[in-house]
């Protein structure tokens, strides 16, 4: 009987030893600290979240958020600029630790990656060709086959058009800049995209060239994406976001990038 008990204990010990490595196989926090670097994936080109300044350096709201994260972890920050349509696959293959790129938490994306609590909530808005000012007052008015409506490929703007403005002729662009320029040039009637980008463009480079419908018509929580099966990184991110929203750091960078526009003169 004593021999059997010893045998059982040995079997249990072996099972535990096999289980523990699997339990911590996706320990992103541990890998970051061991490496000494937090790798953040994003696509530079989404004002005011991340874009290049005139010196070619990537700046923006998300960059300052990432710097705070790296400081909190006691490591250096490495930005990995990545094409939007490949950003989730790149995260899943380990090219970086998190996606911090103004990404909307959607049910479809959530099947592939996990998300932190939202750090911002936005919605879709519309930039119109000037000739349609007064004629188009909401997204509903665009839901007609005579209109050409665009958004950026692979975004929630594209999803919103296909779902809510499906009667219009749709065109996708690789970048936001292409979309808004096509509105200015009259090749499309409207560009549907996140409110922050559209508002900044309409009141900056596009002032006098386009008409902006500022009322948002979707609810879109922005969050940080991570690989699945790693509760520790989610726990850390949520506590980090909770802390900076209470100690004033979040409000400071929010005011800088969303409530002021003096940074516009320094970006490309």
HUDABEL-V486726 format. One record per helix or strand. SS is the DSSP state (a for helix, b for strand). FROM is the first residue (numbers start at 1). LEN is the number of residues. If there is no record, write none. Layout:
BEGIN
((SS:FROM:LEN) (SS:FROM:LEN))
END
This chain:
BEGIN
((a:2:22) (a:28:8) (b:37:6) (b:46:1) (b:50:4) (b:58:2) (a:61:13) (b:76:6) (a:84:9) (b:98:2) (b:104:1) (a:107:4) (b:114:2) (b:120:3) (b:124:6) (a:130:3) (b:133:1) (b:136:1) (a:139:4) (b:148:5) (a:156:9) (b:169:5) (a:176:9) (b:190:5) (a:195:8) (b:210:4) (b:220:3) (b:225:2) (a:231:16) (a:249:11) (a:262:5) (b:267:1))
END
